[in-house]
Amino acid sequence: MISRLCSIFLCCLSAPLLSAAWSIATDWVDGWPQAWQTVNPEKTQTVGDWTIETGELELPTGTWKLRDAIRPVAGEPNVTEIRRRWHWNGPETLDRVTLSFRFPIADLSDARPFLPAISTYDNPAGQSVDASRIPVIAHASPLRRGFFEEHRFSMPFAAVEAMQSGTRKTFALHTVPSPASHAHLTDQSWSLGLEYTDEGVELASYSGPVASNGRNAIIKGHQREWHDYDEAWLTVPPDTIIEKTYFIQTTTTPIRGNGFRTPLWTSIRLTNPFNPDGFPPLKDVITRKLADTENRWREGAGFAGLKAFPSDHRAPRNWIDLAWAGQSEAFAYPYLALADRFPLVAPVDRVQRGIDFVTTSNFTGQGFSIRYDFDRGEWFDDRRNPLSQAQAMNNLLDALRLARRRNDIDTSKWVSFLRRACDLHAARVLADDWHPVSTNEGFLIAPLAKAAGLLGNPSYLVAARKAADHYMQRHLSMDEPYWGGTLDARCEDKEGAWAALQGFLAMFEATQEARFLEAARHAGDVVLSYVYTWDVDLPPGRLTDHAFKTRGWTSVSAQNMHLDVYGVLCAPAIWRLGEITGIEDYQKIARVMLVSCGQLLDPFGSQGEQIHQTNYAQHYDYTDLAGVRGDYVENWNVYWISAHFLVAVTQLDEMGVDWINW
């Protein structure tokens, strides 16, 4: 950086920077900028609370006039704002240019990266399954370098948690994200990330180049594929001015695995995503989600329930599907709460018959089946994953709680079914050899904690406590981040963090033990790290046609990098954290998470599940990037997309929140 900037850094960091300069590259070789040239400041002046540093970089064809405006950020300890300005004063167009902001930190050990929605402490869980499917930086070879398009970041910052001189610290570089002006590529964004060097780690922002998994010029384009992304330089005409705003931050981190939390909340305050205006009225969204639910009702000889999946040319998918990903059973809980405010067809009768049918699912030693094919007239014997069973148990217990307040529903079959399921899974958890592979069985914590009271069996709470303690021990240090909460991405994901948040919060509600609340906040902050807090600049396409705003939507995982509406289901728990702790920002962001996801509804209440805010597509075949970003997949309309809205507003109902006027 520059002299005054160095002194600001040093008073905050107590750590040497490796350079104090502007750096500009004027060539490009093997997918990465080359011919870096560096210059130090020549002049310093003070203007109000700003320190202005200026300098010039002489090239054979002209001069770069450079300026940084620097000031501390009011109300944000150890955060410094830098507004950088590059002015090309040459008479000719300058090609193959890369601009940069580089923040090097020396003398680090055990340095672990955190790039929101991209790299959670280098994705060690994903690496243990298949490192080729997820971004790897610290453990990559031959290059320990990770730089990604800014629109791939849910929150625009890159951070590293590390030991320095015996103290655990976190260093972060925040940006105001933007497309790269005068870019060589058609849709080129600034990039952000970090690189491991011989001296330590360098956080940096570049005007386009990307790298990951030991290679330059690649991006994660599909579930299991990487794509070339080369020649991301600038072509700068004479008298061009380019500006970009940065924030640098450092903080001490007394507890291992908590380093991401301070820059995360700083980023939330800097991006200020809290305005809930301009989104569809939530009452209208819920009306259409209920219409979608009504349209999915199917009944025939011996069955009644909701069709979970869309039909397509490959297979009819005439299935009732419990929990992930169908959520066919989830309608009962909101139906019992919302029937007096929305016109529904025979809501009590459908709840009675639909859940009675769920209880016919056949058990084996692995639990109950979660899928019924109503063409074949049978439950699938091979669909018994504990993640889905746990989610279904949780939905059924919530429905049971509301049904017991009425006198027109017979819950005897529900109780028998739930006792059998809870007995089986509590016994599994309490067994000496229980050691789940991932966080997926964290979904058992909440239903077992609830069932202890609803079904009158304290042993269920004992099992829930064991599971909660198990996952706290595994995940709070982030040596193994929350992961595996989905069945199609065995890596760090928000659903794994959600399983833990839901479970830890349920344990706090059941026991009032403060340690469970702190664990819930830790998991909740990981969930929030997948939430977009800014509105991505989108190219021409269907998302722009709908004036789509990304803030409030969630990225899926380190592998599946599109947006989805899953954060809707997490929003009430985030709201509850705000209620318990008195931290209003939890509630503000929870509201945006819910109302923002009402975008893109069609007249039938259907909604796309895969939103392409970045250069990634899952159910979308392409050989180059043209047309991918800014599009979305609307035909994968699984019922969970509606169910989560209905469950979320019912949970807010039970907290006394007047969501219907949002």
Residue pairs with C-beta under 8 A, 6 or more apart in sequence:
1 9
1 17
1 19
1 20
1 21
1 68
1 82
1 103
2 20
2 21
2 22
2 40
2 41
2 44
2 53
2 55
2 68
3 20
3 40
3 41
3 44
3 53
4 41
4 44
4 51
4 53
4 70
5 20
5 51
5 53
5 68
5 70
5 80
5 82
6 17
6 20
8 51
8 70
8 72
8 80
9 15
9 17
9 80
9 248
9 250
10 16
10 17
12 78
12 80
12 250
13 105
13 169
13 171
13 250
14 165
15 105
15 106
15 107
15 164
15 165
15 169
15 250
16 106
16 107
17 103
17 104
17 105
17 106
18 104
18 105
18 106
18 197
18 199
18 200
18 202
19 38
19 102
19 104
20 40
20 41
21 38
21 39
21 40
22 38
22 39
22 55
22 57
22 64
22 66
22 68
22 84
22 100
23 36
23 37
23 38
23 100
23 102
24 36
24 37
24 57
24 64
24 86
24 97
24 98
24 99
24 100
25 33
25 34
25 35
25 36
25 37
25 96
25 97
25 98
25 100
26 35
26 37
26 59
26 94
26 96
26 97
27 33
27 34
27 35
27 96
28 34
28 96
28 98
28 231
28 233
30 216
31 209
31 211
31 215
31 216
31 217
31 218
31 230
32 209
32 211
32 216
32 217
33 98
33 100
33 206
33 209
33 233
37 57
37 59
39 55
39 56
39 57
39 64
39 66
40 55
41 53
41 54
41 55
41 68
42 54
42 55
42 56
43 53
43 54
43 55
44 51
44 52
44 53
45 51
45 52
46 52
49 71
49 72
50 69
50 70
50 71
51 69
51 70
51 71
52 67
52 68
52 69
52 70
53 67
53 68
53 70
54 65
54 66
54 67
55 66
55 67
56 63
56 64
56 65
56 66
57 63
57 64
57 66
59 90
59 94
61 90
61 91
61 92
61 94
62 88
62 89
62 90
62 91
62 92
62 94
62 238
63 89
63 90
64 86
64 87
64 88
64 89
65 86
65 87
65 89
66 84
66 85
66 86
66 87
67 84
67 85
67 87
68 82
68 83
68 84
68 85
69 82
69 83
69 85
70 80
70 81
70 82
70 83
71 80
71 81
72 79
72 80
72 81
73 79
73 80
73 81
73 247
76 249
76 266
76 269
76 270
77 251
78 249
78 250
78 251
79 174
79 247
79 248
79 249
79 266
80 247
80 248
80 249
81 245
81 246
81 247
82 101
82 245
82 246
82 247
82 248
83 243
83 244
83 245
83 246
84 101
84 243
84 244
84 245
84 246
85 241
85 242
85 243
86 99
86 241
86 242
86 243
87 239
87 240
87 241
87 242
88 94
88 236
88 237
88 238
88 239
88 240
88 241
89 238
89 239
90 238
91 238
92 238
93 235
93 236
93 237
93 238
94 235
94 236
95 233
95 235
95 236
96 233
96 235
97 207
97 233
97 234
97 235
97 236
98 206
98 207
98 208
98 209
98 233
98 234
99 206
99 207
99 234
99 242
99 244
100 204
100 205
100 206
100 207
101 173
101 204
101 205
101 244
101 246
102 202
102 203
102 204
103 171
103 173
103 202
103 203
103 204
103 248
104 197
104 199
104 200
104 201
104 202
104 203
105 160
105 162
105 164
105 171
105 200
105 201
105 202
105 203
106 199
106 200
107 164
107 165
107 199
107 200
108 160
108 162
108 163
108 164
108 200
108 201
109 162
109 163
109 164
110 162
110 163
111 138
111 160
111 161
111 162
111 196
111 200
111 201
112 121
112 122
112 138
112 160
112 161
112 162
112 259
112 478
113 119
113 121
113 122
113 137
113 138
113 146
113 158
113 159
113 160
113 194
114 120
114 121
114 158
114 159
114 160
114 161
114 259
114 260
114 263
114 529
115 135
115 146
115 148
115 153
115 158
115 159
115 192
115 193
115 194
116 153
116 154
116 155
116 157
116 264
116 267
116 529
116 530
117 152
117 153
117 154
117 155
117 529
117 530
117 555
117 558
117 561
118 135
118 146
118 148
118 152
118 153
118 558
118 561
119 135
119 137
119 146
119 558
120 260
120 478
120 481
120 492
120 526
120 529
120 558
121 161
121 257
121 260
121 478
121 479
121 481
122 136
122 137
122 138
122 139
123 134
123 135
123 136
123 481
123 491
123 492
123 558
124 139
124 479
124 480
124 481
125 438
125 480
125 481
125 483
125 484
125 490
125 491
125 492
126 133
126 134
126 483
126 490
126 491
126 492
126 558
126 559
127 134
127 136
127 139
129 490
129 491
130 490
131 139
131 213
132 213
132 224
132 226
133 223
133 224
133 489
133 491
133 559
134 220
134 491
134 492
134 558
134 559
135 146
135 148
135 212
135 213
135 220
135 558
136 146
136 212
136 213
136 214
137 144
137 145
137 146
137 193
137 194
137 196
137 212
138 144
138 196
140 146
140 212
140 213
140 214
141 214
142 214
143 195
143 211
143 214
143 215
143 216
144 195
144 196
144 214
145 193
145 194
145 195
145 196
145 211
145 212
145 214
145 216
146 193
146 194
146 195
146 211
146 212
147 191
147 192
147 193
147 194
147 195
147 204
147 206
147 209
147 210
147 211
147 212
148 191
148 192
148 193
148 210
148 212
148 219
149 189
149 190
149 191
149 210
149 219
149 614
149 615
150 156
150 175
150 177
150 178
150 189
150 190
150 191
150 192
151 177
151 189
151 536
151 537
151 613
151 614
151 629
152 219
152 561
152 614
152 615
152 616
153 177
153 192
154 529
154 530
154 531
154 532
154 533
154 554
154 555
155 264
155 267
155 268
155 271
155 529
155 531
155 532
155 533
155 534
156 174
156 175
156 176
156 177
156 192
156 267
156 271
156 534
157 172
157 173
157 174
157 175
157 192
157 247
157 263
157 266
157 267
158 172
158 173
158 192
158 193
158 194
158 203
159 170
159 171
159 172
159 173
159 203
159 259
159 260
159 263
160 170
160 171
160 172
160 194
160 201
160 203
160 259
161 168
161 169
161 170
161 253
161 256
161 257
161 259
161 260
162 168
162 169
162 170
162 171
162 201
163 169
167 252
168 252
168 253
168 254
168 256
168 259
169 250
169 251
169 252
169 253
169 259
170 249
170 250
170 251
170 252
170 253
170 259
170 260
170 262
170 263
171 201
171 203
171 248
171 249
171 250
172 203
172 247
172 248
172 249
172 250
172 262
172 263
172 266
173 192
173 203
173 204
173 205
173 246
173 247
173 248
173 249
174 246
174 247
174 248
174 249
174 263
174 266
174 267
174 270
175 190
175 192
175 205
175 244
175 245
175 246
175 247
176 244
176 245
176 246
177 189
177 190
177 192
177 534
177 536
177 537
178 189
178 190
178 244
178 537
179 187
179 188
179 189
179 190
179 537
180 188
180 189
180 190
180 207
180 208
180 232
180 234
181 234
181 240
181 242
182 234
182 235
182 236
182 237
182 240
182 242
183 207
183 208
183 232
183 234
183 235
184 208
184 231
184 232
184 233
184 234
184 235
185 208
185 231
185 232
186 539
186 626
187 539
187 625
187 629
188 208
188 232
189 208
189 537
190 205
190 206
190 207
190 208
190 244
191 205
191 206
191 207
191 208
191 209
191 210
191 232
192 204
192 205
192 206
193 203
193 204
193 211
194 201
194 202
194 203
194 204
195 201
195 202
195 204
205 244
205 246
207 232
207 233
207 234
207 242
208 232
208 233
208 234
209 216
209 217
209 232
209 233
210 216
210 217
210 218
210 219
210 229
210 232
211 217
211 218
212 218
212 219
212 220
212 226
213 226
215 226
217 228
217 229
217 230
217 231
217 232
218 226
218 227
218 228
218 229
219 226
219 227
219 229
219 615
219 616
220 226
220 227
220 559
220 561
220 616
221 227
221 615
221 616
221 617
221 622
221 625
221 628
222 616
222 617
222 618
223 488
223 489
223 559
223 560
223 618
227 615
227 624
227 625
229 615
229 625
234 242
236 242
247 266
247 270
249 262
249 263
249 266
251 259
251 262
251 263
253 259
253 262
256 477
256 478
256 479
257 475
257 476
257 477
257 478
257 479
257 522
258 522
260 478
260 525
260 526
260 529
261 522
261 525
264 525
264 528
264 529
265 525
265 585
267 533
268 528
268 533
268 585
268 589
269 585
271 533
271 534
271 551
273 532
273 533
273 534
273 551
273 552
273 589
273 592
274 585
274 588
274 589
274 591
274 592
275 592
276 591
276 592
276 595
276 596
276 662
278 549
279 549
279 595
279 596
279 598
279 599
280 595
280 598
280 599
280 601
281 598
281 662
282 594
282 595
282 598
282 649
282 659
282 660
282 662
283 660
283 661
283 662
284 598
285 595
285 598
285 601
285 645
286 338
286 342
286 645
286 646
286 649
286 660
287 342
288 601
288 603
288 604
288 605
289 605
289 642
289 645
289 646
290 338
290 342
290 344
290 605
290 646
291 604
291 605
292 604
292 605
292 606
292 639
292 642
293 306
293 331
293 639
293 642
293 643
293 646
294 344
294 345
295 604
295 605
296 306
296 307
296 308
296 639
297 304
297 305
297 306
297 307
297 345
297 350
298 304
298 305
298 306
298 307
298 318
298 320
298 374
299 305
299 353
300 374
301 377
302 377
303 320
303 357
303 372
303 374
303 377
304 350
304 353
304 354
304 356
304 357
305 320
305 328
305 329
305 354
305 357
305 358
305 372
306 320
306 326
306 328
306 331
306 354
306 639
307 318
307 319
307 320
307 328
307 639
308 317
308 319
308 320
308 321
308 325
308 326
308 327
308 328
308 638
308 639
308 640
309 317
309 319
309 321
309 326
309 638
309 639
310 317
310 635
310 636
310 637
310 638
311 317
311 318
312 635
316 375
318 373
318 374
318 375
319 326
319 371
319 372
319 373
319 374
320 326
320 328
320 357
320 358
320 371
320 372
320 374
321 327
321 328
321 370
321 371
321 372
321 639
322 328
322 329
322 358
322 361
322 370
322 371
322 388
322 389
322 391
322 392
323 329
323 330
323 370
323 387
323 388
323 389
323 390
323 391
323 392
323 395
324 385
324 387
324 388
324 391
324 486
324 487
324 640
325 487
325 638
325 640
326 371
326 638
326 639
326 640
327 391
327 395
327 639
327 640
327 643
327 644
328 358
328 639
329 354
329 355
329 358
329 392
329 395
329 396
329 399
330 395
330 639
330 640
330 643
330 644
330 646
330 647
331 350
331 351
331 354
331 643
331 646
332 351
332 354
332 355
332 395
332 396
332 399
332 403
333 395
333 398
333 399
333 402
333 646
333 647
333 650
334 646
334 647
334 649
334 650
335 344
335 347
335 348
335 350
335 351
336 347
336 348
336 351
336 399
336 402
336 403
336 406
337 402
337 650
337 653
337 654
338 344
338 646
338 649
338 650
339 347
339 348
341 660
344 350
348 406
348 408
348 409
351 399
351 403
351 409
352 409
352 410
355 396
355 399
355 413
355 414
356 413
356 414
357 372
358 392
358 396
358 417
359 413
359 414
359 416
359 417
360 379
361 368
361 369
361 370
361 372
361 379
361 417
362 368
362 369
362 379
362 381
363 420
363 421
363 424
364 381
364 384
365 424
366 384
366 386
367 384
367 386
367 389
367 421
367 424
367 425
368 384
368 389
368 392
368 417
368 420
368 421
369 379
369 380
369 381
369 383
369 384
370 380
370 383
370 384
370 385
370 388
370 389
370 392
371 379
371 380
371 383
372 378
372 379
372 380
373 379
373 380
385 440
385 487
386 425
386 428
386 436
386 440
386 441
386 443
386 444
387 440
387 441
387 443
387 485
387 487
387 499
389 421
389 425
390 425
390 441
390 443
390 444
390 446
390 447
391 443
393 418
393 421
393 422
393 425
393 444
393 447
393 451
394 443
394 446
394 447
394 450
394 502
395 647
396 414
396 417
396 418
397 418
397 447
397 450
397 451
397 454
398 450
398 647
398 650
399 414
400 411
400 414
400 415
400 418
400 454
401 450
401 454
403 409
403 411
403 414
404 411
415 455
418 451
418 455
419 455
419 457
422 447
422 448
422 451
422 455
422 457
422 460
425 444
425 448
425 463
426 448
426 457
426 459
426 460
426 462
426 463
427 463
428 434
429 441
429 444
429 448
429 463
429 464
429 466
429 467
430 459
430 462
430 463
430 466
434 466
436 470
437 484
438 483
438 484
438 485
438 490
438 496
439 471
439 474
439 475
439 482
439 483
439 484
439 485
439 496
439 497
439 499
439 500
440 484
440 485
440 487
440 496
440 499
441 467
442 467
442 471
442 482
442 485
442 496
442 499
442 500
442 502
442 503
443 485
443 499
443 502
443 503
444 463
444 464
444 467
444 503
445 464
445 467
445 468
445 471
445 499
445 500
445 502
445 503
445 504
445 506
445 507
446 464
446 502
446 503
446 505
446 506
448 460
448 461
448 463
448 464
448 467
449 460
449 461
449 464
449 503
449 506
449 507
449 509
449 510
450 506
450 510
451 457
451 460
452 458
452 459
452 460
452 461
452 464
452 510
453 510
461 510
461 511
464 503
464 506
464 507
464 510
465 507
465 511
467 503
468 503
468 504
468 507
468 516
468 519
471 500
471 503
471 504
472 504
472 515
472 519
474 480
475 481
475 482
475 500
475 523
476 519
476 522
481 492
481 496
481 497
481 526
482 492
482 493
482 496
482 497
482 499
482 500
482 523
482 526
483 490
483 491
483 492
483 493
483 496
484 490
484 491
484 493
484 496
485 493
485 494
485 495
485 496
485 497
485 498
485 499
486 493
486 495
486 496
486 556
486 557
486 560
488 560
489 556
489 557
489 558
489 559
489 560
490 559
491 557
491 558
491 559
492 557
492 558
493 530
493 556
493 557
493 558
493 559
493 560
494 526
494 527
494 529
494 530
494 554
494 555
494 556
494 557
494 566
494 567
494 570
495 557
495 566
497 523
497 524
497 526
497 527
497 530
498 523
498 527
498 566
498 569
498 570
498 573
500 519
500 520
500 523
500 526
501 520
501 523
501 524
501 526
501 527
501 570
501 573
502 573
504 516
504 517
504 519
504 520
504 523
505 516
505 517
505 520
505 524
505 573
505 576
505 577
507 513
507 516
508 514
508 516
508 517
508 520
508 580
517 580
517 581
520 573
520 577
521 577
521 581
524 573
524 574
524 577
524 586
527 567
527 570
527 574
528 574
528 589
530 554
530 555
530 556
530 567
531 552
531 553
531 554
531 567
531 589
531 593
532 550
532 551
532 552
532 553
532 554
532 555
532 563
532 613
533 551
533 589
534 550
534 551
535 549
535 550
535 551
536 550
536 613
536 614
538 544
538 548
538 613
538 629
538 630
539 629
539 630
540 630
541 627
541 629
541 630
541 631
542 630
542 631
542 632
543 611
543 612
543 613
543 630
543 631
543 632
544 630
546 599
546 600
548 599
548 600
548 611
549 596
549 599
550 563
550 611
550 613
551 592
551 596
552 567
552 589
552 592
552 593
552 594
552 595
552 596
552 597
553 563
553 564
553 565
553 567
553 596
553 597
553 611
553 613
554 563
554 564
554 565
554 566
554 567
554 570
554 593
555 561
555 562
555 563
556 562
556 563
556 564
556 566
560 616
560 618
561 614
561 616
562 610
562 611
562 612
562 613
562 614
562 616
562 617
562 618
563 610
563 611
563 612
563 613
564 609
564 610
564 611
565 597
565 607
565 609
565 641
565 644
565 645
566 644
567 593
567 597
568 593
568 594
568 597
568 644
568 645
568 648
569 644
569 647
569 648
570 593
571 590
571 591
571 593
571 594
571 648
572 590
572 648
572 651
572 652
572 655
574 586
574 587
574 589
574 590
574 593
575 586
575 587
575 590
575 591
575 652
575 655
575 657
576 655
577 583
577 586
578 584
578 585
578 586
578 587
578 588
578 590
579 587
579 655
591 662
594 645
594 648
594 649
594 659
594 662
595 662
597 645
598 645
600 607
600 608
600 611
600 632
600 634
601 607
602 634
605 642
606 634
606 637
607 634
607 637
607 641
607 642
608 632
608 633
608 634
608 636
608 637
609 633
609 636
609 637
609 638
609 641
610 617
610 618
610 619
610 620
610 632
610 633
610 636
611 632
612 620
612 628
612 629
612 630
612 631
612 632
612 633
613 629
614 629
615 625
615 628
615 629
616 628
617 628
617 631
617 633
618 633
619 633
619 636
620 628
620 631
620 633
622 628
649 659
649 660
652 659
653 659
